[in-house]
Amino acid sequence: MILRLKTKREQASVQSVERQSLIADIRRAEQERKVAEWRFHHALGEDHVDYAIYSLEAAEKKLGMLLRQAKLQWEDRPERKEGEGAG
């Protein structure tokens, strides 16, 4: 069995696509949080308030999770070496 090693260019391309996908997910999560916040501010009854709180908490957790994931990805940037780009 022969293992095919990906070139640096292929790896960078895959990482770029993954990062673009993560950015899109973060933007969607931000929108979901805004909608949940609007829903909370415009809730009319006790059940609506409970649902709005649940939705808002879930949206905030999702956004936080995605932001932590992005932070980890950007800390592991292989295309940027120590000391580059700080100038």
PyMOL Python script that loads the backbone (N, CA, C, O; Angstrom):
from pymol import cmd

cmd.read_pdbstr("""\
ATOM      1  N   MET A   1       0.838  -1.184   0.000  1.00  0.00           N
ATOM      2  CA  MET A   1       0.000   0.000   0.000  1.00  0.00           C
ATOM      3  C   MET A   1       0.882   1.246   0.000  1.00  0.00           C
ATOM      4  O   MET A   1       1.760   1.397   0.849  1.00  0.00           O
ATOM      5  N   ILE A   2       0.644   2.113  -0.938  1.00  0.00           N
ATOM      6  CA  ILE A   2       1.437   3.331  -1.067  1.00  0.00           C
ATOM      7  C   ILE A   2       0.620   4.506  -0.542  1.00  0.00           C
ATOM      8  O   ILE A   2      -0.517   4.730  -0.955  1.00  0.00           O
ATOM      9  N   LEU A   3       1.227   5.244   0.375  1.00  0.00           N
ATOM     10  CA  LEU A   3       0.565   6.435   0.907  1.00  0.00           C
ATOM     11  C   LEU A   3       0.969   7.634   0.067  1.00  0.00           C
ATOM     12  O   LEU A   3       2.152   7.838  -0.205  1.00  0.00           O
ATOM     13  N   ARG A   4       0.022   8.399  -0.329  1.00  0.00           N
ATOM     14  CA  ARG A   4       0.290   9.602  -1.114  1.00  0.00           C
ATOM     15  C   ARG A   4       0.427  10.775  -0.163  1.00  0.00           C
ATOM     16  O   ARG A   4      -0.501  11.100   0.578  1.00  0.00           O
ATOM     17  N   LEU A   5       1.570  11.397  -0.189  1.00  0.00           N
ATOM     18  CA  LEU A   5       1.799  12.560   0.656  1.00  0.00           C
ATOM     19  C   LEU A   5       1.351  13.817  -0.084  1.00  0.00           C
ATOM     20  O   LEU A   5       1.682  14.011  -1.254  1.00  0.00           O
ATOM     21  N   LYS A   6       0.631  14.629   0.577  1.00  0.00           N
ATOM     22  CA  LYS A   6       0.158  15.874  -0.035  1.00  0.00           C
ATOM     23  C   LYS A   6       1.295  16.884  -0.061  1.00  0.00           C
ATOM     24  O   LYS A   6       2.111  16.957   0.858  1.00  0.00           O
ATOM     25  N   THR A   7       1.325  17.643  -1.113  1.00  0.00           N
ATOM     26  CA  THR A   7       2.325  18.699  -1.206  1.00  0.00           C
ATOM     27  C   THR A   7       1.921  19.838  -0.287  1.00  0.00           C
ATOM     28  O   THR A   7       0.780  19.913   0.169  1.00  0.00           O
ATOM     29  N   LYS A   8       2.858  20.710  -0.025  1.00  0.00           N
ATOM     30  CA  LYS A   8       2.566  21.872   0.820  1.00  0.00           C
ATOM     31  C   LYS A   8       1.467  22.726   0.202  1.00  0.00           C
ATOM     32  O   LYS A   8       0.635  23.293   0.910  1.00  0.00           O
ATOM     33  N   ARG A   9       1.472  22.811  -1.111  1.00  0.00           N
ATOM     34  CA  ARG A   9       0.462  23.610  -1.810  1.00  0.00           C
ATOM     35  C   ARG A   9      -0.933  23.007  -1.615  1.00  0.00           C
ATOM     36  O   ARG A   9      -1.895  23.735  -1.372  1.00  0.00           O
ATOM     37  N   GLU A  10      -1.043  21.685  -1.721  1.00  0.00           N
ATOM     38  CA  GLU A  10      -2.331  21.022  -1.523  1.00  0.00           C
ATOM     39  C   GLU A  10      -2.813  21.198  -0.091  1.00  0.00           C
ATOM     40  O   GLU A  10      -3.992  21.451   0.152  1.00  0.00           O
ATOM     41  N   GLN A  11      -1.884  21.060   0.860  1.00  0.00           N
ATOM     42  CA  GLN A  11      -2.239  21.233   2.268  1.00  0.00           C
ATOM     43  C   GLN A  11      -2.712  22.656   2.533  1.00  0.00           C
ATOM     44  O   GLN A  11      -3.699  22.864   3.240  1.00  0.00           O
ATOM     45  N   ALA A  12      -2.018  23.630   1.972  1.00  0.00           N
ATOM     46  CA  ALA A  12      -2.401  25.031   2.149  1.00  0.00           C
ATOM     47  C   ALA A  12      -3.761  25.295   1.528  1.00  0.00           C
ATOM     48  O   ALA A  12      -4.564  26.048   2.079  1.00  0.00           O
ATOM     49  N   SER A  13      -4.023  24.680   0.385  1.00  0.00           N
ATOM     50  CA  SER A  13      -5.317  24.860  -0.277  1.00  0.00           C
ATOM     51  C   SER A  13      -6.448  24.295   0.568  1.00  0.00           C
ATOM     52  O   SER A  13      -7.496  24.926   0.708  1.00  0.00           O
ATOM     53  N   VAL A  14      -6.246  23.117   1.129  1.00  0.00           N
ATOM     54  CA  VAL A  14      -7.254  22.491   1.990  1.00  0.00           C
ATOM     55  C   VAL A  14      -7.489  23.357   3.221  1.00  0.00           C
ATOM     56  O   VAL A  14      -8.633  23.576   3.621  1.00  0.00           O
ATOM     57  N   GLN A  15      -6.405  23.850   3.823  1.00  0.00           N
ATOM     58  CA  GLN A  15      -6.541  24.691   5.012  1.00  0.00           C
ATOM     59  C   GLN A  15      -7.263  25.985   4.678  1.00  0.00           C
ATOM     60  O   GLN A  15      -8.053  26.479   5.482  1.00  0.00           O
ATOM     61  N   SER A  16      -7.001  26.538   3.505  1.00  0.00           N
ATOM     62  CA  SER A  16      -7.662  27.770   3.094  1.00  0.00           C
ATOM     63  C   SER A  16      -9.168  27.549   2.959  1.00  0.00           C
ATOM     64  O   SER A  16      -9.961  28.380   3.401  1.00  0.00           O
ATOM     65  N   VAL A  17      -9.555  26.443   2.357  1.00  0.00           N
ATOM     66  CA  VAL A  17     -10.974  26.125   2.199  1.00  0.00           C
ATOM     67  C   VAL A  17     -11.620  25.923   3.566  1.00  0.00           C
ATOM     68  O   VAL A  17     -12.729  26.402   3.807  1.00  0.00           O
ATOM     69  N   GLU A  18     -10.929  25.214   4.465  1.00  0.00           N
ATOM     70  CA  GLU A  18     -11.461  24.988   5.808  1.00  0.00           C
ATOM     71  C   GLU A  18     -11.635  26.306   6.554  1.00  0.00           C
ATOM     72  O   GLU A  18     -12.630  26.499   7.252  1.00  0.00           O
ATOM     73  N   ARG A  19     -10.678  27.206   6.410  1.00  0.00           N
ATOM     74  CA  ARG A  19     -10.778  28.498   7.088  1.00  0.00           C
ATOM     75  C   ARG A  19     -11.907  29.339   6.513  1.00  0.00           C
ATOM     76  O   ARG A  19     -12.625  30.006   7.258  1.00  0.00           O
ATOM     77  N   GLN A  20     -12.070  29.316   5.206  1.00  0.00           N
ATOM     78  CA  GLN A  20     -13.174  30.055   4.585  1.00  0.00           C
ATOM     79  C   GLN A  20     -14.515  29.513   5.057  1.00  0.00           C
ATOM     80  O   GLN A  20     -15.454  30.271   5.298  1.00  0.00           O
ATOM     81  N   SER A  21     -14.591  28.208   5.185  1.00  0.00           N
ATOM     82  CA  SER A  21     -15.815  27.581   5.674  1.00  0.00           C
ATOM     83  C   SER A  21     -16.083  27.987   7.125  1.00  0.00           C
ATOM     84  O   SER A  21     -17.223  28.265   7.498  1.00  0.00           O
ATOM     85  N   LEU A  22     -15.036  28.019   7.928  1.00  0.00           N
ATOM     86  CA  LEU A  22     -15.183  28.420   9.325  1.00  0.00           C
ATOM     87  C   LEU A  22     -15.617  29.881   9.432  1.00  0.00           C
ATOM     88  O   LEU A  22     -16.455  30.219  10.268  1.00  0.00           O
ATOM     89  N   ILE A  23     -15.064  30.730   8.607  1.00  0.00           N
ATOM     90  CA  ILE A  23     -15.457  32.143   8.604  1.00  0.00           C
ATOM     91  C   ILE A  23     -16.940  32.277   8.255  1.00  0.00           C
ATOM     92  O   ILE A  23     -17.662  33.055   8.878  1.00  0.00           O
ATOM     93  N   ALA A  24     -17.386  31.520   7.263  1.00  0.00           N
ATOM     94  CA  ALA A  24     -18.803  31.548   6.880  1.00  0.00           C
ATOM     95  C   ALA A  24     -19.676  31.051   8.032  1.00  0.00           C
ATOM     96  O   ALA A  24     -20.740  31.614   8.290  1.00  0.00           O
ATOM     97  N   ASP A  25     -19.231  30.000   8.725  1.00  0.00           N
ATOM     98  CA  ASP A  25     -19.977  29.486   9.879  1.00  0.00           C
ATOM     99  C   ASP A  25     -20.065  30.532  10.984  1.00  0.00           C
ATOM    100  O   ASP A  25     -21.108  30.679  11.622  1.00  0.00           O
ATOM    101  N   ILE A  26     -18.981  31.252  11.210  1.00  0.00           N
ATOM    102  CA  ILE A  26     -18.974  32.304  12.241  1.00  0.00           C
ATOM    103  C   ILE A  26     -19.949  33.415  11.872  1.00  0.00           C
ATOM    104  O   ILE A  26     -20.688  33.906  12.726  1.00  0.00           O
ATOM    105  N   ARG A  27     -19.951  33.805  10.622  1.00  0.00           N
ATOM    106  CA  ARG A  27     -20.885  34.862  10.185  1.00  0.00           C
ATOM    107  C   ARG A  27     -22.337  34.432  10.357  1.00  0.00           C
ATOM    108  O   ARG A  27     -23.183  35.219  10.782  1.00  0.00           O
ATOM    109  N   ARG A  28     -22.621  33.158  10.020  1.00  0.00           N
ATOM    110  CA  ARG A  28     -23.983  32.642  10.217  1.00  0.00           C
ATOM    111  C   ARG A  28     -24.336  32.616  11.700  1.00  0.00           C
ATOM    112  O   ARG A  28     -25.457  32.957  12.078  1.00  0.00           O
ATOM    113  N   ALA A  29     -23.396  32.215  12.535  1.00  0.00           N
ATOM    114  CA  ALA A  29     -23.638  32.155  13.974  1.00  0.00           C
ATOM    115  C   ALA A  29     -23.874  33.559  14.543  1.00  0.00           C
ATOM    116  O   ALA A  29     -24.694  33.732  15.445  1.00  0.00           O
ATOM    117  N   GLU A  30     -23.165  34.549  14.023  1.00  0.00           N
ATOM    118  CA  GLU A  30     -23.397  35.931  14.456  1.00  0.00           C
ATOM    119  C   GLU A  30     -24.816  36.370  14.105  1.00  0.00           C
ATOM    120  O   GLU A  30     -25.486  37.019  14.908  1.00  0.00           O
ATOM    121  N   GLN A  31     -25.272  36.016  12.904  1.00  0.00           N
ATOM    122  CA  GLN A  31     -26.637  36.352  12.494  1.00  0.00           C
ATOM    123  C   GLN A  31     -27.658  35.641  13.377  1.00  0.00           C
ATOM    124  O   GLN A  31     -28.651  36.238  13.792  1.00  0.00           O
ATOM    125  N   GLU A  32     -27.411  34.364  13.661  1.00  0.00           N
ATOM    126  CA  GLU A  32     -28.316  33.605  14.527  1.00  0.00           C
ATOM    127  C   GLU A  32     -28.404  34.253  15.908  1.00  0.00           C
ATOM    128  O   GLU A  32     -29.480  34.303  16.504  1.00  0.00           O
ATOM    129  N   ARG A  33     -27.279  34.747  16.416  1.00  0.00           N
ATOM    130  CA  ARG A  33     -27.272  35.403  17.717  1.00  0.00           C
ATOM    131  C   ARG A  33     -28.077  36.707  17.662  1.00  0.00           C
ATOM    132  O   ARG A  33     -28.824  37.018  18.589  1.00  0.00           O
ATOM    133  N   LYS A  34     -27.923  37.455  16.587  1.00  0.00           N
ATOM    134  CA  LYS A  34     -28.690  38.697  16.442  1.00  0.00           C
ATOM    135  C   LYS A  34     -30.189  38.416  16.394  1.00  0.00           C
ATOM    136  O   LYS A  34     -30.978  39.134  17.007  1.00  0.00           O
ATOM    137  N   VAL A  35     -30.575  37.387  15.675  1.00  0.00           N
ATOM    138  CA  VAL A  35     -31.992  37.017  15.585  1.00  0.00           C
ATOM    139  C   VAL A  35     -32.495  36.577  16.957  1.00  0.00           C
ATOM    140  O   VAL A  35     -33.597  36.946  17.363  1.00  0.00           O
ATOM    141  N   ALA A  36     -31.696  35.795  17.666  1.00  0.00           N
ATOM    142  CA  ALA A  36     -32.099  35.334  19.001  1.00  0.00           C
ATOM    143  C   ALA A  36     -32.231  36.508  19.969  1.00  0.00           C
ATOM    144  O   ALA A  36     -33.131  36.523  20.808  1.00  0.00           O
ATOM    145  N   GLU A  37     -31.342  37.486  19.854  1.00  0.00           N
ATOM    146  CA  GLU A  37     -31.429  38.666  20.712  1.00  0.00           C
ATOM    147  C   GLU A  37     -32.690  39.475  20.389  1.00  0.00           C
ATOM    148  O   GLU A  37     -33.379  39.949  21.293  1.00  0.00           O
ATOM    149  N   TRP A  38     -32.983  39.626  19.102  1.00  0.00           N
ATOM    150  CA  TRP A  38     -34.200  40.324  18.697  1.00  0.00           C
ATOM    151  C   TRP A  38     -35.421  39.593  19.248  1.00  0.00           C
ATOM    152  O   TRP A  38     -36.348  40.212  19.770  1.00  0.00           O
ATOM    153  N   ARG A  39     -35.404  38.271  19.124  1.00  0.00           N
ATOM    154  CA  ARG A  39     -36.525  37.462  19.612  1.00  0.00           C
ATOM    155  C   ARG A  39     -36.717  37.678  21.120  1.00  0.00           C
ATOM    156  O   ARG A  39     -37.848  37.760  21.598  1.00  0.00           O
ATOM    157  N   PHE A  40     -35.621  37.768  21.855  1.00  0.00           N
ATOM    158  CA  PHE A  40     -35.699  37.991  23.300  1.00  0.00           C
ATOM    159  C   PHE A  40     -36.331  39.350  23.611  1.00  0.00           C
ATOM    160  O   PHE A  40     -37.208  39.457  24.468  1.00  0.00           O
ATOM    161  N   HIS A  41     -35.875  40.382  22.904  1.00  0.00           N
ATOM    162  CA  HIS A  41     -36.383  41.732  23.166  1.00  0.00           C
ATOM    163  C   HIS A  41     -37.846  41.914  22.740  1.00  0.00           C
ATOM    164  O   HIS A  41     -38.517  42.836  23.206  1.00  0.00           O
ATOM    165  N   HIS A  42     -38.335  41.045  21.865  1.00  0.00           N
ATOM    166  CA  HIS A  42     -39.700  41.174  21.383  1.00  0.00           C
ATOM    167  C   HIS A  42     -40.613  40.034  21.837  1.00  0.00           C
ATOM    168  O   HIS A  42     -41.699  39.843  21.289  1.00  0.00           O
ATOM    169  N   ALA A  43     -40.169  39.286  22.835  1.00  0.00           N
ATOM    170  CA  ALA A  43     -40.976  38.175  23.346  1.00  0.00           C
ATOM    171  C   ALA A  43     -42.202  38.732  24.077  1.00  0.00           C
ATOM    172  O   ALA A  43     -42.107  39.727  24.795  1.00  0.00           O
ATOM    173  N   LEU A  44     -43.342  38.086  23.888  1.00  0.00           N
ATOM    174  CA  LEU A  44     -44.588  38.595  24.444  1.00  0.00           C
ATOM    175  C   LEU A  44     -45.066  37.837  25.687  1.00  0.00           C
ATOM    176  O   LEU A  44     -45.559  38.450  26.634  1.00  0.00           O
ATOM    177  N   GLY A  45     -44.928  36.563  25.690  1.00  0.00           N
ATOM    178  CA  GLY A  45     -45.442  35.783  26.814  1.00  0.00           C
ATOM    179  C   GLY A  45     -44.321  35.041  27.529  1.00  0.00           C
ATOM    180  O   GLY A  45     -43.170  35.033  27.093  1.00  0.00           O
ATOM    181  N   GLU A  46     -44.695  34.421  28.640  1.00  0.00           N
ATOM    182  CA  GLU A  46     -43.712  33.697  29.441  1.00  0.00           C
ATOM    183  C   GLU A  46     -43.031  32.586  28.633  1.00  0.00           C
ATOM    184  O   GLU A  46     -41.815  32.410  28.709  1.00  0.00           O
ATOM    185  N   ASP A  47     -43.822  31.845  27.865  1.00  0.00           N
ATOM    186  CA  ASP A  47     -43.248  30.783  27.035  1.00  0.00           C
ATOM    187  C   ASP A  47     -42.302  31.351  25.975  1.00  0.00           C
ATOM    188  O   ASP A  47     -41.257  30.768  25.682  1.00  0.00           O
ATOM    189  N   HIS A  48     -42.681  32.485  25.411  1.00  0.00           N
ATOM    190  CA  HIS A  48     -41.831  33.114  24.393  1.00  0.00           C
ATOM    191  C   HIS A  48     -40.514  33.582  25.004  1.00  0.00           C
ATOM    192  O   HIS A  48     -39.456  33.451  24.389  1.00  0.00           O
ATOM    193  N   VAL A  49     -40.585  34.124  26.208  1.00  0.00           N
ATOM    194  CA  VAL A  49     -39.379  34.579  26.896  1.00  0.00           C
ATOM    195  C   VAL A  49     -38.469  33.385  27.183  1.00  0.00           C
ATOM    196  O   VAL A  49     -37.261  33.451  26.957  1.00  0.00           O
ATOM    197  N   ASP A  50     -39.054  32.296  27.683  1.00  0.00           N
ATOM    198  CA  ASP A  50     -38.260  31.094  27.966  1.00  0.00           C
ATOM    199  C   ASP A  50     -37.575  30.594  26.698  1.00  0.00           C
ATOM    200  O   ASP A  50     -36.386  30.275  26.708  1.00  0.00           O
ATOM    201  N   TYR A  51     -38.330  30.531  25.615  1.00  0.00           N
ATOM    202  CA  TYR A  51     -37.765  30.071  24.347  1.00  0.00           C
ATOM    203  C   TYR A  51     -36.679  31.030  23.857  1.00  0.00           C
ATOM    204  O   TYR A  51     -35.638  30.595  23.365  1.00  0.00           O
ATOM    205  N   ALA A  52     -36.922  32.324  23.992  1.00  0.00           N
ATOM    206  CA  ALA A  52     -35.951  33.324  23.546  1.00  0.00           C
ATOM    207  C   ALA A  52     -34.651  33.211  24.342  1.00  0.00           C
ATOM    208  O   ALA A  52     -33.567  33.330  23.772  1.00  0.00           O
ATOM    209  N   ILE A  53     -34.749  32.986  25.635  1.00  0.00           N
ATOM    210  CA  ILE A  53     -33.558  32.826  26.469  1.00  0.00           C
ATOM    211  C   ILE A  53     -32.789  31.578  26.040  1.00  0.00           C
ATOM    212  O   ILE A  53     -31.567  31.608  25.893  1.00  0.00           O
ATOM    213  N   TYR A  54     -33.517  30.491  25.843  1.00  0.00           N
ATOM    214  CA  TYR A  54     -32.890  29.248  25.402  1.00  0.00           C
ATOM    215  C   TYR A  54     -32.175  29.456  24.062  1.00  0.00           C
ATOM    216  O   TYR A  54     -31.032  29.030  23.895  1.00  0.00           O
ATOM    217  N   SER A  55     -32.838  30.101  23.125  1.00  0.00           N
ATOM    218  CA  SER A  55     -32.255  30.347  21.800  1.00  0.00           C
ATOM    219  C   SER A  55     -31.022  31.243  21.889  1.00  0.00           C
ATOM    220  O   SER A  55     -30.017  30.994  21.223  1.00  0.00           O
ATOM    221  N   LEU A  56     -31.103  32.269  22.702  1.00  0.00           N
ATOM    222  CA  LEU A  56     -29.987  33.194  22.847  1.00  0.00           C
ATOM    223  C   LEU A  56     -28.778  32.508  23.477  1.00  0.00           C
ATOM    224  O   LEU A  56     -27.647  32.694  23.030  1.00  0.00           O
ATOM    225  N   GLU A  57     -29.023  31.719  24.512  1.00  0.00           N
ATOM    226  CA  GLU A  57     -27.914  31.001  25.146  1.00  0.00           C
ATOM    227  C   GLU A  57     -27.272  30.021  24.167  1.00  0.00           C
ATOM    228  O   GLU A  57     -26.047  29.913  24.113  1.00  0.00           O
ATOM    229  N   ALA A  58     -28.081  29.314  23.401  1.00  0.00           N
ATOM    230  CA  ALA A  58     -27.551  28.360  22.426  1.00  0.00           C
ATOM    231  C   ALA A  58     -26.740  29.075  21.347  1.00  0.00           C
ATOM    232  O   ALA A  58     -25.672  28.607  20.952  1.00  0.00           O
ATOM    233  N   ALA A  59     -27.248  30.203  20.875  1.00  0.00           N
ATOM    234  CA  ALA A  59     -26.543  30.965  19.838  1.00  0.00           C
ATOM    235  C   ALA A  59     -25.212  31.491  20.362  1.00  0.00           C
ATOM    236  O   ALA A  59     -24.212  31.471  19.644  1.00  0.00           O
ATOM    237  N   GLU A  60     -25.194  31.960  21.603  1.00  0.00           N
ATOM    238  CA  GLU A  60     -23.956  32.459  22.189  1.00  0.00           C
ATOM    239  C   GLU A  60     -22.932  31.336  22.365  1.00  0.00           C
ATOM    240  O   GLU A  60     -21.743  31.532  22.117  1.00  0.00           O
ATOM    241  N   LYS A  61     -23.393  30.170  22.790  1.00  0.00           N
ATOM    242  CA  LYS A  61     -22.488  29.025  22.944  1.00  0.00           C
ATOM    243  C   LYS A  61     -21.923  28.590  21.598  1.00  0.00           C
ATOM    244  O   LYS A  61     -20.734  28.289  21.487  1.00  0.00           O
ATOM    245  N   LYS A  62     -22.771  28.558  20.580  1.00  0.00           N
ATOM    246  CA  LYS A  62     -22.317  28.168  19.242  1.00  0.00           C
ATOM    247  C   LYS A  62     -21.272  29.149  18.729  1.00  0.00           C
ATOM    248  O   LYS A  62     -20.236  28.733  18.209  1.00  0.00           O
ATOM    249  N   LEU A  63     -21.530  30.438  18.868  1.00  0.00           N
ATOM    250  CA  LEU A  63     -20.591  31.448  18.409  1.00  0.00           C
ATOM    251  C   LEU A  63     -19.271  31.342  19.167  1.00  0.00           C
ATOM    252  O   LEU A  63     -18.201  31.424  18.564  1.00  0.00           O
ATOM    253  N   GLY A  64     -19.341  31.162  20.471  1.00  0.00           N
ATOM    254  CA  GLY A  64     -18.122  31.010  21.279  1.00  0.00           C
ATOM    255  C   GLY A  64     -17.311  29.798  20.851  1.00  0.00           C
ATOM    256  O   GLY A  64     -16.086  29.867  20.760  1.00  0.00           O
ATOM    257  N   MET A  65     -17.987  28.696  20.590  1.00  0.00           N
ATOM    258  CA  MET A  65     -17.317  27.478  20.150  1.00  0.00           C
ATOM    259  C   MET A  65     -16.584  27.716  18.826  1.00  0.00           C
ATOM    260  O   MET A  65     -15.428  27.320  18.674  1.00  0.00           O
ATOM    261  N   LEU A  66     -17.256  28.361  17.872  1.00  0.00           N
ATOM    262  CA  LEU A  66     -16.645  28.624  16.573  1.00  0.00           C
ATOM    263  C   LEU A  66     -15.474  29.595  16.679  1.00  0.00           C
ATOM    264  O   LEU A  66     -14.472  29.434  15.983  1.00  0.00           O
ATOM    265  N   LEU A  67     -15.593  30.591  17.537  1.00  0.00           N
ATOM    266  CA  LEU A  67     -14.494  31.544  17.715  1.00  0.00           C
ATOM    267  C   LEU A  67     -13.275  30.876  18.344  1.00  0.00           C
ATOM    268  O   LEU A  67     -12.141  31.170  17.965  1.00  0.00           O
ATOM    269  N   ARG A  68     -13.505  29.971  19.311  1.00  0.00           N
ATOM    270  CA  ARG A  68     -12.387  29.218  19.893  1.00  0.00           C
ATOM    271  C   ARG A  68     -11.721  28.340  18.841  1.00  0.00           C
ATOM    272  O   ARG A  68     -10.495  28.230  18.794  1.00  0.00           O
ATOM    273  N   GLN A  69     -12.541  27.718  17.998  1.00  0.00           N
ATOM    274  CA  GLN A  69     -12.010  26.877  16.924  1.00  0.00           C
ATOM    275  C   GLN A  69     -11.164  27.720  15.965  1.00  0.00           C
ATOM    276  O   GLN A  69     -10.091  27.293  15.540  1.00  0.00           O
ATOM    277  N   ALA A  70     -11.645  28.903  15.630  1.00  0.00           N
ATOM    278  CA  ALA A  70     -10.899  29.791  14.730  1.00  0.00           C
ATOM    279  C   ALA A  70      -9.587  30.215  15.371  1.00  0.00           C
ATOM    280  O   ALA A  70      -8.553  30.254  14.704  1.00  0.00           O
ATOM    281  N   LYS A  71      -9.622  30.528  16.641  1.00  0.00           N
ATOM    282  CA  LYS A  71      -8.400  30.931  17.337  1.00  0.00           C
ATOM    283  C   LYS A  71      -7.359  29.820  17.273  1.00  0.00           C
ATOM    284  O   LYS A  71      -6.181  30.088  17.034  1.00  0.00           O
ATOM    285  N   LEU A  72      -7.777  28.593  17.482  1.00  0.00           N
ATOM    286  CA  LEU A  72      -6.846  27.467  17.409  1.00  0.00           C
ATOM    287  C   LEU A  72      -6.281  27.310  15.999  1.00  0.00           C
ATOM    288  O   LEU A  72      -5.089  27.053  15.833  1.00  0.00           O
ATOM    289  N   GLN A  73      -7.127  27.464  14.992  1.00  0.00           N
ATOM    290  CA  GLN A  73      -6.652  27.337  13.612  1.00  0.00           C
ATOM    291  C   GLN A  73      -5.664  28.430  13.260  1.00  0.00           C
ATOM    292  O   GLN A  73      -4.656  28.163  12.606  1.00  0.00           O
ATOM    293  N   TRP A  74      -5.928  29.635  13.674  1.00  0.00           N
ATOM    294  CA  TRP A  74      -5.046  30.741  13.321  1.00  0.00           C
ATOM    295  C   TRP A  74      -3.745  30.700  14.114  1.00  0.00           C
ATOM    296  O   TRP A  74      -2.733  31.224  13.648  1.00  0.00           O
ATOM    297  N   GLU A  75      -3.743  30.093  15.294  1.00  0.00           N
ATOM    298  CA  GLU A  75      -2.501  29.942  16.051  1.00  0.00           C
ATOM    299  C   GLU A  75      -1.584  28.931  15.384  1.00  0.00           C
ATOM    300  O   GLU A  75      -0.365  29.007  15.543  1.00  0.00           O
ATOM    301  N   ASP A  76      -2.148  27.984  14.640  1.00  0.00           N
ATOM    302  CA  ASP A  76      -1.377  26.933  13.978  1.00  0.00           C
ATOM    303  C   ASP A  76      -1.082  27.257  12.524  1.00  0.00           C
ATOM    304  O   ASP A  76      -0.902  26.343  11.719  1.00  0.00           O
ATOM    305  N   ARG A  77      -1.028  28.524  12.169  1.00  0.00           N
ATOM    306  CA  ARG A  77      -0.828  28.923  10.766  1.00  0.00           C
ATOM    307  C   ARG A  77       0.538  28.446  10.278  1.00  0.00           C
ATOM    308  O   ARG A  77       1.556  28.974  10.724  1.00  0.00           O
ATOM    309  N   PRO A  78       0.592  27.465   9.376  1.00  0.00           N
ATOM    310  CA  PRO A  78       1.868  26.969   8.882  1.00  0.00           C
ATOM    311  C   PRO A  78       2.520  27.938   7.889  1.00  0.00           C
ATOM    312  O   PRO A  78       3.741  27.927   7.734  1.00  0.00           O
ATOM    313  N   GLU A  79       1.727  28.769   7.219  1.00  0.00           N
ATOM    314  CA  GLU A  79       2.294  29.646   6.195  1.00  0.00           C
ATOM    315  C   GLU A  79       2.931  30.899   6.785  1.00  0.00           C
ATOM    316  O   GLU A  79       3.548  31.674   6.055  1.00  0.00           O
ATOM    317  N   ARG A  80       2.796  31.107   8.062  1.00  0.00           N
ATOM    318  CA  ARG A  80       3.392  32.287   8.681  1.00  0.00           C
ATOM    319  C   ARG A  80       4.368  31.836   9.754  1.00  0.00           C
ATOM    320  O   ARG A  80       3.987  31.198  10.737  1.00  0.00           O
ATOM    321  N   LYS A  81       5.641  32.181   9.547  1.00  0.00           N
ATOM    322  CA  LYS A  81       6.673  31.768  10.483  1.00  0.00           C
ATOM    323  C   LYS A  81       6.886  32.852  11.531  1.00  0.00           C
ATOM    324  O   LYS A  81       6.495  34.004  11.346  1.00  0.00           O
ATOM    325  N   GLU A  82       7.507  32.462  12.623  1.00  0.00           N
ATOM    326  CA  GLU A  82       7.784  33.370  13.736  1.00  0.00           C
ATOM    327  C   GLU A  82       8.513  34.612  13.233  1.00  0.00           C
ATOM    328  O   GLU A  82       9.521  34.498  12.536  1.00  0.00           O
ATOM    329  N   GLY A  83       8.017  35.781  13.576  1.00  0.00           N
ATOM    330  CA  GLY A  83       8.676  37.031  13.250  1.00  0.00           C
ATOM    331  C   GLY A  83       8.319  37.604  11.889  1.00  0.00           C
ATOM    332  O   GLY A  83       8.714  38.729  11.585  1.00  0.00           O
ATOM    333  N   GLU A  84       7.583  36.866  11.056  1.00  0.00           N
ATOM    334  CA  GLU A  84       7.198  37.378   9.748  1.00  0.00           C
ATOM    335  C   GLU A  84       5.963  38.252   9.849  1.00  0.00           C
ATOM    336  O   GLU A  84       5.091  38.005  10.682  1.00  0.00           O
ATOM    337  N   GLY A  85       5.883  39.251   9.025  1.00  0.00           N
ATOM    338  CA  GLY A  85       4.679  40.050   8.900  1.00  0.00           C
ATOM    339  C   GLY A  85       4.444  41.021  10.044  1.00  0.00           C
ATOM    340  O   GLY A  85       3.385  41.646  10.100  1.00  0.00           O
ATOM    341  N   ALA A  86       5.379  41.165  10.940  1.00  0.00           N
ATOM    342  CA  ALA A  86       5.185  42.059  12.075  1.00  0.00           C
ATOM    343  C   ALA A  86       5.802  43.418  11.810  1.00  0.00           C
ATOM    344  O   ALA A  86       5.960  44.210  12.739  1.00  0.00           O
ATOM    345  N   GLY A  87       6.147  43.703  10.587  1.00  0.00           N
ATOM    346  CA  GLY A  87       6.926  44.835  10.331  1.00  0.00           C
ATOM    347  C   GLY A  87       6.465  46.053   9.835  1.00  0.00           C
ATOM    348  O   GLY A  87       7.251  46.982   9.650  1.00  0.00           O
TER     349      GLY A  87
END
""", "prot")
cmd.dss("prot")
cmd.show_as("cartoon", "prot")
cmd.util.cbc("prot")
cmd.orient("prot")
